[in-house]
Amino acid sequence: MDSPPVLDRQAAATLIAGALLLAISFFSNIGYGALIHLRAAALDEQIGVCLHLAALAALVGDAELATRLRHRARNEEIVRGKQ
């Protein structure tokens, strides 16, 4: 059995769509000046940056897990077909 890919096509599409949604949310809530001078940003804007990064990390983890589960299911289906 071959090793699972890091991301399959479906997971990559999910990751791109989720990253675009997070980018829209990020740039509509945070001013451009806050990106350059994060120390000068208000506390709620700094927390927003952390929450967006945490959501992106969760999205990547979920996409990788879904890839591994689909790969495992496909391998199990191949093994059942050989029996």
mmCIF file as gemmi writes it, N, C-alpha and C atoms, coordinates in Angstrom:
data_model
loop_
_atom_site.group_PDB
_atom_site.id
_atom_site.type_symbol
_atom_site.label_atom_id
_atom_site.label_alt_id
_atom_site.label_comp_id
_atom_site.label_asym_id
_atom_site.label_entity_id
_atom_site.label_seq_id
_atom_site.pdbx_PDB_ins_code
_atom_site.Cartn_x
_atom_site.Cartn_y
_atom_site.Cartn_z
_atom_site.occupancy
_atom_site.B_iso_or_equiv
_atom_site.pdbx_formal_charge
_atom_site.auth_seq_id
_atom_site.auth_asym_id
_atom_site.pdbx_PDB_model_num
ATOM 1 N N . MET Axp A 1 ? 0.84 -1.176 0 1 0 ? 1 A 1
ATOM 2 C CA . MET Axp A 1 ? 0 0 0 1 0 ? 1 A 1
ATOM 3 C C . MET Axp A 1 ? 0.884 1.238 0 1 0 ? 1 A 1
ATOM 4 N N . ASP Axp A 2 ? 0.488 2.204 -0.743 1 0 ? 2 A 1
ATOM 5 C CA . ASP Axp A 2 ? 1.288 3.415 -0.865 1 0 ? 2 A 1
ATOM 6 C C . ASP Axp A 2 ? 1.022 4.356 0.301 1 0 ? 2 A 1
ATOM 7 N N . SER Axp A 3 ? 1.951 5.27 0.5 1 0 ? 3 A 1
ATOM 8 C CA . SER Axp A 3 ? 1.79 6.227 1.593 1 0 ? 3 A 1
ATOM 9 C C . SER Axp A 3 ? 0.762 7.292 1.2 1 0 ? 3 A 1
ATOM 10 N N . PRO Axp A 4 ? 0.031 7.809 2.175 1 0 ? 4 A 1
ATOM 11 C CA . PRO Axp A 4 ? -1.009 8.793 1.854 1 0 ? 4 A 1
ATOM 12 C C . PRO Axp A 4 ? -0.396 10.118 1.418 1 0 ? 4 A 1
ATOM 13 N N . PRO Axp A 5 ? -1.049 10.805 0.51 1 0 ? 5 A 1
ATOM 14 C CA . PRO Axp A 5 ? -0.567 12.137 0.14 1 0 ? 5 A 1
ATOM 15 C C . PRO Axp A 5 ? -0.818 13.12 1.279 1 0 ? 5 A 1
ATOM 16 N N . VAL Axp A 6 ? -0.091 14.206 1.271 1 0 ? 6 A 1
ATOM 17 C CA . VAL Axp A 6 ? -0.302 15.214 2.314 1 0 ? 6 A 1
ATOM 18 C C . VAL Axp A 6 ? -1.713 15.784 2.187 1 0 ? 6 A 1
ATOM 19 N N . LEU Axp A 7 ? -2.08 16.173 0.983 1 0 ? 7 A 1
ATOM 20 C CA . LEU Axp A 7 ? -3.431 16.66 0.709 1 0 ? 7 A 1
ATOM 21 C C . LEU Axp A 7 ? -3.889 16.097 -0.624 1 0 ? 7 A 1
ATOM 22 N N . ASP Axp A 8 ? -5.096 15.556 -0.663 1 0 ? 8 A 1
ATOM 23 C CA . ASP Axp A 8 ? -5.639 15.136 -1.951 1 0 ? 8 A 1
ATOM 24 C C . ASP Axp A 8 ? -6.352 16.332 -2.589 1 0 ? 8 A 1
ATOM 25 N N . ARG Axp A 9 ? -6.909 16.102 -3.753 1 0 ? 9 A 1
ATOM 26 C CA . ARG Axp A 9 ? -7.518 17.207 -4.507 1 0 ? 9 A 1
ATOM 27 C C . ARG Axp A 9 ? -8.684 17.843 -3.76 1 0 ? 9 A 1
ATOM 28 N N . GLN Axp A 10 ? -9.517 17.028 -3.132 1 0 ? 10 A 1
ATOM 29 C CA . GLN Axp A 10 ? -10.669 17.547 -2.402 1 0 ? 10 A 1
ATOM 30 C C . GLN Axp A 10 ? -10.222 18.365 -1.185 1 0 ? 10 A 1
ATOM 31 N N . ALA Axp A 11 ? -9.204 17.884 -0.479 1 0 ? 11 A 1
ATOM 32 C CA . ALA Axp A 11 ? -8.712 18.614 0.689 1 0 ? 11 A 1
ATOM 33 C C . ALA Axp A 11 ? -8.053 19.922 0.279 1 0 ? 11 A 1
ATOM 34 N N . ALA Axp A 12 ? -7.334 19.921 -0.841 1 0 ? 12 A 1
ATOM 35 C CA . ALA Axp A 12 ? -6.707 21.154 -1.316 1 0 ? 12 A 1
ATOM 36 C C . ALA Axp A 12 ? -7.766 22.188 -1.688 1 0 ? 12 A 1
ATOM 37 N N . ALA Axp A 13 ? -8.846 21.743 -2.327 1 0 ? 13 A 1
ATOM 38 C CA . ALA Axp A 13 ? -9.926 22.669 -2.675 1 0 ? 13 A 1
ATOM 39 C C . ALA Axp A 13 ? -10.587 23.229 -1.416 1 0 ? 13 A 1
ATOM 40 N N . THR Axp A 14 ? -10.783 22.384 -0.417 1 0 ? 14 A 1
ATOM 41 C CA . THR Axp A 14 ? -11.36 22.832 0.852 1 0 ? 14 A 1
ATOM 42 C C . THR Axp A 14 ? -10.444 23.837 1.534 1 0 ? 14 A 1
ATOM 43 N N . LEU Axp A 15 ? -9.15 23.551 1.512 1 0 ? 15 A 1
ATOM 44 C CA . LEU Axp A 15 ? -8.177 24.446 2.137 1 0 ? 15 A 1
ATOM 45 C C . LEU Axp A 15 ? -8.138 25.8 1.437 1 0 ? 15 A 1
ATOM 46 N N . ILE Axp A 16 ? -8.17 25.802 0.123 1 0 ? 16 A 1
ATOM 47 C CA . ILE Axp A 16 ? -8.154 27.068 -0.631 1 0 ? 16 A 1
ATOM 48 C C . ILE Axp A 16 ? -9.425 27.87 -0.351 1 0 ? 16 A 1
ATOM 49 N N . ALA Axp A 17 ? -10.574 27.202 -0.383 1 0 ? 17 A 1
ATOM 50 C CA . ALA Axp A 17 ? -11.84 27.904 -0.121 1 0 ? 17 A 1
ATOM 51 C C . ALA Axp A 17 ? -11.88 28.451 1.302 1 0 ? 17 A 1
ATOM 52 N N . GLY Axp A 18 ? -11.455 27.658 2.261 1 0 ? 18 A 1
ATOM 53 C CA . GLY Axp A 18 ? -11.44 28.112 3.647 1 0 ? 18 A 1
ATOM 54 C C . GLY Axp A 18 ? -10.457 29.248 3.872 1 0 ? 18 A 1
ATOM 55 N N . ALA Axp A 19 ? -9.291 29.171 3.224 1 0 ? 19 A 1
ATOM 56 C CA . ALA Axp A 19 ? -8.303 30.249 3.355 1 0 ? 19 A 1
ATOM 57 C C . ALA Axp A 19 ? -8.825 31.545 2.742 1 0 ? 19 A 1
ATOM 58 N N . LEU Axp A 20 ? -9.542 31.436 1.633 1 0 ? 20 A 1
ATOM 59 C CA . LEU Axp A 20 ? -10.128 32.637 1.032 1 0 ? 20 A 1
ATOM 60 C C . LEU Axp A 20 ? -11.179 33.263 1.962 1 0 ? 20 A 1
ATOM 61 N N . LEU Axp A 21 ? -12.011 32.422 2.56 1 0 ? 21 A 1
ATOM 62 C CA . LEU Axp A 21 ? -12.998 32.947 3.508 1 0 ? 21 A 1
ATOM 63 C C . LEU Axp A 21 ? -12.334 33.603 4.711 1 0 ? 21 A 1
ATOM 64 N N . LEU Axp A 22 ? -11.275 32.981 5.218 1 0 ? 22 A 1
ATOM 65 C CA . LEU Axp A 22 ? -10.552 33.577 6.339 1 0 ? 22 A 1
ATOM 66 C C . LEU Axp A 22 ? -9.888 34.89 5.934 1 0 ? 22 A 1
ATOM 67 N N . ALA Axp A 23 ? -9.357 34.945 4.723 1 0 ? 23 A 1
ATOM 68 C CA . ALA Axp A 23 ? -8.731 36.183 4.251 1 0 ? 23 A 1
ATOM 69 C C . ALA Axp A 23 ? -9.759 37.301 4.132 1 0 ? 23 A 1
ATOM 70 N N . ILE Axp A 24 ? -10.936 36.972 3.61 1 0 ? 24 A 1
ATOM 71 C CA . ILE Axp A 24 ? -11.996 37.977 3.513 1 0 ? 24 A 1
ATOM 72 C C . ILE Axp A 24 ? -12.377 38.474 4.902 1 0 ? 24 A 1
ATOM 73 N N . SER Axp A 25 ? -12.547 37.553 5.825 1 0 ? 25 A 1
ATOM 74 C CA . SER Axp A 25 ? -12.896 37.928 7.191 1 0 ? 25 A 1
ATOM 75 C C . SER Axp A 25 ? -11.792 38.759 7.833 1 0 ? 25 A 1
ATOM 76 N N . PHE Axp A 26 ? -10.545 38.353 7.622 1 0 ? 26 A 1
ATOM 77 C CA . PHE Axp A 26 ? -9.41 39.047 8.22 1 0 ? 26 A 1
ATOM 78 C C . PHE Axp A 26 ? -9.297 40.479 7.7 1 0 ? 26 A 1
ATOM 79 N N . PHE Axp A 27 ? -9.31 40.63 6.383 1 0 ? 27 A 1
ATOM 80 C CA . PHE Axp A 27 ? -9.099 41.951 5.811 1 0 ? 27 A 1
ATOM 81 C C . PHE Axp A 27 ? -10.317 42.866 5.943 1 0 ? 27 A 1
ATOM 82 N N . SER Axp A 28 ? -11.497 42.313 6.185 1 0 ? 28 A 1
ATOM 83 C CA . SER Axp A 28 ? -12.655 43.177 6.398 1 0 ? 28 A 1
ATOM 84 C C . SER Axp A 28 ? -12.765 43.616 7.852 1 0 ? 28 A 1
ATOM 85 N N . ASN Axp A 29 ? -12.084 42.915 8.768 1 0 ? 29 A 1
ATOM 86 C CA . ASN Axp A 29 ? -12.146 43.264 10.189 1 0 ? 29 A 1
ATOM 87 C C . ASN Axp A 29 ? -10.92 44.014 10.679 1 0 ? 29 A 1
ATOM 88 N N . ILE Axp A 30 ? -9.793 43.887 10.006 1 0 ? 30 A 1
ATOM 89 C CA . ILE Axp A 30 ? -8.543 44.493 10.46 1 0 ? 30 A 1
ATOM 90 C C . ILE Axp A 30 ? -8.146 45.57 9.471 1 0 ? 30 A 1
ATOM 91 N N . GLY Axp A 31 ? -7.819 46.732 9.96 1 0 ? 31 A 1
ATOM 92 C CA . GLY Axp A 31 ? -7.361 47.798 9.082 1 0 ? 31 A 1
ATOM 93 C C . GLY Axp A 31 ? -5.97 47.502 8.546 1 0 ? 31 A 1
ATOM 94 N N . TYR Axp A 32 ? -5.662 48.035 7.393 1 0 ? 32 A 1
ATOM 95 C CA . TYR Axp A 32 ? -4.347 47.802 6.803 1 0 ? 32 A 1
ATOM 96 C C . TYR Axp A 32 ? -3.24 48.383 7.667 1 0 ? 32 A 1
ATOM 97 N N . GLY Axp A 33 ? -3.511 49.466 8.365 1 0 ? 33 A 1
ATOM 98 C CA . GLY Axp A 33 ? -2.505 50.047 9.247 1 0 ? 33 A 1
ATOM 99 C C . GLY Axp A 33 ? -2.161 49.126 10.402 1 0 ? 33 A 1
ATOM 100 N N . ALA Axp A 34 ? -3.123 48.334 10.841 1 0 ? 34 A 1
ATOM 101 C CA . ALA Axp A 34 ? -2.878 47.415 11.945 1 0 ? 34 A 1
ATOM 102 C C . ALA Axp A 34 ? -1.944 46.291 11.531 1 0 ? 34 A 1
ATOM 103 N N . LEU Axp A 35 ? -1.901 45.961 10.248 1 0 ? 35 A 1
ATOM 104 C CA . LEU Axp A 35 ? -0.999 44.905 9.793 1 0 ? 35 A 1
ATOM 105 C C . LEU Axp A 35 ? 0.455 45.342 9.893 1 0 ? 35 A 1
ATOM 106 N N . ILE Axp A 36 ? 0.705 46.584 9.57 1 0 ? 36 A 1
ATOM 107 C CA . ILE Axp A 36 ? 2.072 47.083 9.581 1 0 ? 36 A 1
ATOM 108 C C . ILE Axp A 36 ? 2.532 47.383 11.011 1 0 ? 36 A 1
ATOM 109 N N . HIS Axp A 37 ? 1.667 47.976 11.811 1 0 ? 37 A 1
ATOM 110 C CA . HIS Axp A 37 ? 2.007 48.371 13.176 1 0 ? 37 A 1
ATOM 111 C C . HIS Axp A 37 ? 1.137 47.582 14.142 1 0 ? 37 A 1
ATOM 112 N N . LEU Axp A 38 ? 1.381 46.295 14.277 1 0 ? 38 A 1
ATOM 113 C CA . LEU Axp A 38 ? 0.523 45.445 15.106 1 0 ? 38 A 1
ATOM 114 C C . LEU Axp A 38 ? 0.577 45.854 16.574 1 0 ? 38 A 1
ATOM 115 N N . ARG Axp A 39 ? 1.7 46.367 17.023 1 0 ? 39 A 1
ATOM 116 C CA . ARG Axp A 39 ? 1.79 46.789 18.425 1 0 ? 39 A 1
ATOM 117 C C . ARG Axp A 39 ? 0.866 47.974 18.708 1 0 ? 39 A 1
ATOM 118 N N . ALA Axp A 40 ? 0.642 48.788 17.681 1 0 ? 40 A 1
ATOM 119 C CA . ALA Axp A 40 ? -0.225 49.951 17.863 1 0 ? 40 A 1
ATOM 120 C C . ALA Axp A 40 ? -1.702 49.591 17.712 1 0 ? 40 A 1
ATOM 121 N N . ALA Axp A 41 ? -1.989 48.374 17.283 1 0 ? 41 A 1
ATOM 122 C CA . ALA Axp A 41 ? -3.375 47.957 17.084 1 0 ? 41 A 1
ATOM 123 C C . ALA Axp A 41 ? -4.056 47.743 18.432 1 0 ? 41 A 1
ATOM 124 N N . ALA Axp A 42 ? -5.346 47.927 18.421 1 0 ? 42 A 1
ATOM 125 C CA . ALA Axp A 42 ? -6.117 47.681 19.637 1 0 ? 42 A 1
ATOM 126 C C . ALA Axp A 42 ? -6.064 46.209 20.003 1 0 ? 42 A 1
ATOM 127 N N . LEU Axp A 43 ? -6.313 45.927 21.272 1 0 ? 43 A 1
ATOM 128 C CA . LEU Axp A 43 ? -6.209 44.553 21.76 1 0 ? 43 A 1
ATOM 129 C C . LEU Axp A 43 ? -7.171 43.622 21.037 1 0 ? 43 A 1
ATOM 130 N N . ASP Axp A 44 ? -8.389 44.071 20.75 1 0 ? 44 A 1
ATOM 131 C CA . ASP Axp A 44 ? -9.35 43.211 20.068 1 0 ? 44 A 1
ATOM 132 C C . ASP Axp A 44 ? -8.877 42.877 18.656 1 0 ? 44 A 1
ATOM 133 N N . GLU Axp A 45 ? -8.148 43.79 17.999 1 0 ? 45 A 1
ATOM 134 C CA . GLU Axp A 45 ? -7.61 43.497 16.677 1 0 ? 45 A 1
ATOM 135 C C . GLU Axp A 45 ? -6.471 42.484 16.772 1 0 ? 45 A 1
ATOM 136 N N . GLN Axp A 46 ? -5.654 42.572 17.825 1 0 ? 46 A 1
ATOM 137 C CA . GLN Axp A 46 ? -4.566 41.61 18.007 1 0 ? 46 A 1
ATOM 138 C C . GLN Axp A 46 ? -5.126 40.214 18.288 1 0 ? 46 A 1
ATOM 139 N N . ILE Axp A 47 ? -6.173 40.138 19.065 1 0 ? 47 A 1
ATOM 140 C CA . ILE Axp A 47 ? -6.797 38.845 19.348 1 0 ? 47 A 1
ATOM 141 C C . ILE Axp A 47 ? -7.404 38.279 18.067 1 0 ? 47 A 1
ATOM 142 N N . GLY Axp A 48 ? -7.975 39.148 17.232 1 0 ? 48 A 1
ATOM 143 C CA . GLY Axp A 48 ? -8.543 38.703 15.964 1 0 ? 48 A 1
ATOM 144 C C . GLY Axp A 48 ? -7.512 38.038 15.073 1 0 ? 48 A 1
ATOM 145 N N . VAL Axp A 49 ? -6.297 38.568 15.059 1 0 ? 49 A 1
ATOM 146 C CA . VAL Axp A 49 ? -5.214 37.957 14.275 1 0 ? 49 A 1
ATOM 147 C C . VAL Axp A 49 ? -4.953 36.546 14.778 1 0 ? 49 A 1
ATOM 148 N N . CYS Axp A 50 ? -4.863 36.376 16.086 1 0 ? 50 A 1
ATOM 149 C CA . CYS Axp A 50 ? -4.61 35.049 16.666 1 0 ? 50 A 1
ATOM 150 C C . CYS Axp A 50 ? -5.747 34.083 16.367 1 0 ? 50 A 1
ATOM 151 N N . LEU Axp A 51 ? -6.975 34.569 16.436 1 0 ? 51 A 1
ATOM 152 C CA . LEU Axp A 51 ? -8.114 33.692 16.152 1 0 ? 51 A 1
ATOM 153 C C . LEU Axp A 51 ? -8.138 33.262 14.685 1 0 ? 51 A 1
ATOM 154 N N . HIS Axp A 52 ? -7.791 34.16 13.776 1 0 ? 52 A 1
ATOM 155 C CA . HIS Axp A 52 ? -7.73 33.797 12.361 1 0 ? 52 A 1
ATOM 156 C C . HIS Axp A 52 ? -6.629 32.77 12.11 1 0 ? 52 A 1
ATOM 157 N N . LEU Axp A 53 ? -5.484 32.935 12.758 1 0 ? 53 A 1
ATOM 158 C CA . LEU Axp A 53 ? -4.401 31.952 12.604 1 0 ? 53 A 1
ATOM 159 C C . LEU Axp A 53 ? -4.798 30.596 13.189 1 0 ? 53 A 1
ATOM 160 N N . ALA Axp A 54 ? -5.501 30.613 14.317 1 0 ? 54 A 1
ATOM 161 C CA . ALA Axp A 54 ? -5.961 29.352 14.915 1 0 ? 54 A 1
ATOM 162 C C . ALA Axp A 54 ? -6.979 28.665 14.013 1 0 ? 54 A 1
ATOM 163 N N . ALA Axp A 55 ? -7.856 29.428 13.396 1 0 ? 55 A 1
ATOM 164 C CA . ALA Axp A 55 ? -8.839 28.842 12.479 1 0 ? 55 A 1
ATOM 165 C C . ALA Axp A 55 ? -8.148 28.254 11.258 1 0 ? 55 A 1
ATOM 166 N N . LEU Axp A 56 ? -7.108 28.927 10.765 1 0 ? 56 A 1
ATOM 167 C CA . LEU Axp A 56 ? -6.367 28.408 9.621 1 0 ? 56 A 1
ATOM 168 C C . LEU Axp A 56 ? -5.646 27.113 9.991 1 0 ? 56 A 1
ATOM 169 N N . ALA Axp A 57 ? -5.062 27.064 11.179 1 0 ? 57 A 1
ATOM 170 C CA . ALA Axp A 57 ? -4.391 25.841 11.628 1 0 ? 57 A 1
ATOM 171 C C . ALA Axp A 57 ? -5.384 24.688 11.768 1 0 ? 57 A 1
ATOM 172 N N . ALA Axp A 58 ? -6.56 24.962 12.304 1 0 ? 58 A 1
ATOM 173 C CA . ALA Axp A 58 ? -7.588 23.925 12.427 1 0 ? 58 A 1
ATOM 174 C C . ALA Axp A 58 ? -8.05 23.452 11.053 1 0 ? 58 A 1
ATOM 175 N N . LEU Axp A 59 ? -8.16 24.363 10.105 1 0 ? 59 A 1
ATOM 176 C CA . LEU Axp A 59 ? -8.566 24.013 8.752 1 0 ? 59 A 1
ATOM 177 C C . LEU Axp A 59 ? -7.54 23.101 8.086 1 0 ? 59 A 1
ATOM 178 N N . VAL Axp A 60 ? -6.258 23.413 8.251 1 0 ? 60 A 1
ATOM 179 C CA . VAL Axp A 60 ? -5.198 22.57 7.681 1 0 ? 60 A 1
ATOM 180 C C . VAL Axp A 60 ? -5.23 21.181 8.313 1 0 ? 60 A 1
ATOM 181 N N . GLY Axp A 61 ? -5.363 21.119 9.621 1 0 ? 61 A 1
ATOM 182 C CA . GLY Axp A 61 ? -5.432 19.825 10.304 1 0 ? 61 A 1
ATOM 183 C C . GLY Axp A 61 ? -6.619 18.996 9.862 1 0 ? 61 A 1
ATOM 184 N N . ASP Axp A 62 ? -7.764 19.643 9.694 1 0 ? 62 A 1
ATOM 185 C CA . ASP Axp A 62 ? -8.96 18.943 9.242 1 0 ? 62 A 1
ATOM 186 C C . ASP Axp A 62 ? -8.799 18.425 7.811 1 0 ? 62 A 1
ATOM 187 N N . ALA Axp A 63 ? -8.185 19.223 6.952 1 0 ? 63 A 1
ATOM 188 C CA . ALA Axp A 63 ? -7.974 18.794 5.567 1 0 ? 63 A 1
ATOM 189 C C . ALA Axp A 63 ? -7.019 17.605 5.503 1 0 ? 63 A 1
ATOM 190 N N . GLU Axp A 64 ? -5.958 17.63 6.318 1 0 ? 64 A 1
ATOM 191 C CA . GLU Axp A 64 ? -5.025 16.499 6.343 1 0 ? 64 A 1
ATOM 192 C C . GLU Axp A 64 ? -5.699 15.235 6.881 1 0 ? 64 A 1
ATOM 193 N N . LEU Axp A 65 ? -6.507 15.388 7.927 1 0 ? 65 A 1
ATOM 194 C CA . LEU Axp A 65 ? -7.221 14.235 8.487 1 0 ? 65 A 1
ATOM 195 C C . LEU Axp A 65 ? -8.184 13.638 7.473 1 0 ? 65 A 1
ATOM 196 N N . ALA Axp A 66 ? -8.917 14.492 6.767 1 0 ? 66 A 1
ATOM 197 C CA . ALA Axp A 66 ? -9.857 14.001 5.761 1 0 ? 66 A 1
ATOM 198 C C . ALA Axp A 66 ? -9.122 13.263 4.64 1 0 ? 66 A 1
ATOM 199 N N . THR Axp A 67 ? -7.951 13.753 4.26 1 0 ? 67 A 1
ATOM 200 C CA . THR Axp A 67 ? -7.153 13.077 3.235 1 0 ? 67 A 1
ATOM 201 C C . THR Axp A 67 ? -6.751 11.688 3.706 1 0 ? 67 A 1
ATOM 202 N N . ARG Axp A 68 ? -6.256 11.597 4.945 1 0 ? 68 A 1
ATOM 203 C CA . ARG Axp A 68 ? -5.835 10.287 5.473 1 0 ? 68 A 1
ATOM 204 C C . ARG Axp A 68 ? -7.007 9.324 5.572 1 0 ? 68 A 1
ATOM 205 N N . LEU Axp A 69 ? -8.184 9.808 5.994 1 0 ? 69 A 1
ATOM 206 C CA . LEU Axp A 69 ? -9.351 8.934 6.113 1 0 ? 69 A 1
ATOM 207 C C . LEU Axp A 69 ? -9.815 8.421 4.749 1 0 ? 69 A 1
ATOM 208 N N . ARG Axp A 70 ? -9.813 9.296 3.741 1 0 ? 70 A 1
ATOM 209 C CA . ARG Axp A 70 ? -10.19 8.845 2.391 1 0 ? 70 A 1
ATOM 210 C C . ARG Axp A 70 ? -9.171 7.857 1.84 1 0 ? 70 A 1
ATOM 211 N N . HIS Axp A 71 ? -7.897 8.098 2.133 1 0 ? 71 A 1
ATOM 212 C CA . HIS Axp A 71 ? -6.851 7.18 1.666 1 0 ? 71 A 1
ATOM 213 C C . HIS Axp A 71 ? -6.994 5.811 2.336 1 0 ? 71 A 1
ATOM 214 N N . ARG Axp A 72 ? -7.257 5.815 3.646 1 0 ? 72 A 1
ATOM 215 C CA . ARG Axp A 72 ? -7.437 4.554 4.377 1 0 ? 72 A 1
ATOM 216 C C . ARG Axp A 72 ? -8.654 3.792 3.856 1 0 ? 72 A 1
ATOM 217 N N . ALA Axp A 73 ? -9.756 4.508 3.611 1 0 ? 73 A 1
ATOM 218 C CA . ALA Axp A 73 ? -10.964 3.858 3.098 1 0 ? 73 A 1
ATOM 219 C C . ALA Axp A 73 ? -10.712 3.252 1.721 1 0 ? 73 A 1
ATOM 220 N N . ARG Axp A 74 ? -9.966 3.962 0.884 1 0 ? 74 A 1
ATOM 221 C CA . ARG Axp A 74 ? -9.651 3.441 -0.448 1 0 ? 74 A 1
ATOM 222 C C . ARG Axp A 74 ? -8.773 2.19 -0.347 1 0 ? 74 A 1
ATOM 223 N N . ASN Axp A 75 ? -7.785 2.204 0.565 1 0 ? 75 A 1
ATOM 224 C CA . ASN Axp A 75 ? -6.935 1.028 0.752 1 0 ? 75 A 1
ATOM 225 C C . ASN Axp A 75 ? -7.727 -0.169 1.284 1 0 ? 75 A 1
ATOM 226 N N . GLU Axp A 76 ? -8.642 0.089 2.212 1 0 ? 76 A 1
ATOM 227 C CA . GLU Axp A 76 ? -9.464 -1 2.74 1 0 ? 76 A 1
ATOM 228 C C . GLU Axp A 76 ? -10.372 -1.567 1.661 1 0 ? 76 A 1
ATOM 229 N N . GLU Axp A 77 ? -10.868 -0.72 0.792 1 0 ? 77 A 1
ATOM 230 C CA . GLU Axp A 77 ? -11.703 -1.18 -0.312 1 0 ? 77 A 1
ATOM 231 C C . GLU Axp A 77 ? -10.892 -2.055 -1.29 1 0 ? 77 A 1
ATOM 232 N N . ILE Axp A 78 ? -9.654 -1.684 -1.516 1 0 ? 78 A 1
ATOM 233 C CA . ILE Axp A 78 ? -8.782 -2.487 -2.39 1 0 ? 78 A 1
ATOM 234 C C . ILE Axp A 78 ? -8.505 -3.846 -1.759 1 0 ? 78 A 1
ATOM 235 N N . VAL Axp A 79 ? -8.241 -3.847 -0.446 1 0 ? 79 A 1
ATOM 236 C CA . VAL Axp A 79 ? -7.958 -5.112 0.248 1 0 ? 79 A 1
ATOM 237 C C . VAL Axp A 79 ? -9.192 -6.009 0.221 1 0 ? 79 A 1
ATOM 238 N N . ARG Axp A 80 ? -10.379 -5.446 0.444 1 0 ? 80 A 1
ATOM 239 C CA . ARG Axp A 80 ? -11.614 -6.259 0.389 1 0 ? 80 A 1
ATOM 240 C C . ARG Axp A 80 ? -11.851 -6.795 -1.011 1 0 ? 80 A 1
ATOM 241 N N . GLY Axp A 81 ? -11.49 -6.036 -2.021 1 0 ? 81 A 1
ATOM 242 C CA . GLY Axp A 81 ? -11.683 -6.476 -3.394 1 0 ? 81 A 1
ATOM 243 C C . GLY Axp A 81 ? -10.761 -7.633 -3.764 1 0 ? 81 A 1
ATOM 244 N N . LYS Axp A 82 ? -9.592 -7.744 -3.117 1 0 ? 82 A 1
ATOM 245 C CA . LYS Axp A 82 ? -8.647 -8.827 -3.411 1 0 ? 82 A 1
ATOM 246 C C . LYS Axp A 82 ? -9.031 -10.127 -2.717 1 0 ? 82 A 1
ATOM 247 N N . GLN Axp A 83 ? -9.877 -10.051 -1.703 1 0 ? 83 A 1
ATOM 248 C CA . GLN Axp A 83 ? -10.236 -11.269 -0.958 1 0 ? 83 A 1
ATOM 249 C C . GLN Axp A 83 ? -11.314 -12.058 -1.625 1 0 ? 83 A 1
